[in-house]
Amino acid sequence: MSFWRKIAGLAVRNLDEADCPVCPPGLPGEDPAFTTAVTALGAKLAKADGQAHAVEYEAFAGVFQPEDGSQGNVRRLFHLARQTTRGFESYARRLAKRYRHCPQLLEDVVDGLFFVATSDGVLTADELAYLERVSELFGQSPLTFRRLKATHLGLERHDPYAVLGVLHDASDAEVRVAWKAQLSEAHPDRARARGLPNEFIEVAEAKAASINAAFDTVMRERRTLAMPGAA
């Protein structure tokens, strides 16, 4: 099954009148505007690190599989578009405007672009900045981008979600449960009750402080993003 049909199927299965009331008719792969924009974004991403590798087109074609009969045109457009990164924001804005009522589809596009970017074994700072900008232009929140990034790269050691041991899309209640469980396990009183030396108690105090700081950071970020006008 091609990417176009796969994400169209996901959109149908997850259809919610409140979330996706109006999507362009037909399959995304049958929409020239969608095909052109996604191909250009993938190609310009391949150039974001200053080099365009053959493996990146192979990765693109493997994820965003063109419909039968269109492979040649997609390949030509890809090789033409990857000559420069200029213009990628225009394609992203166009795609965001046309599919603004289909957030899951746009998220799948960023997910696929992450796969292309990591296909050569290295994700450069320029490529990451490119992906973050596309996500921003798609209207996705920083938490959505962080979750997609973690899916492909793993949680960063100092990510507050990693400290709490929860996913970025965990509910507030799940975050709170994880915080309390972690804090209970790391509480300095446990070390004191076991008669451990002061050095162990100091470590426990530092760990408890980091857990509290992670929880505060997560909840503060969520409150900020929930404010009117926040991304």
Beta strands, then each sheet from edge to edge (+ up, - down):
end
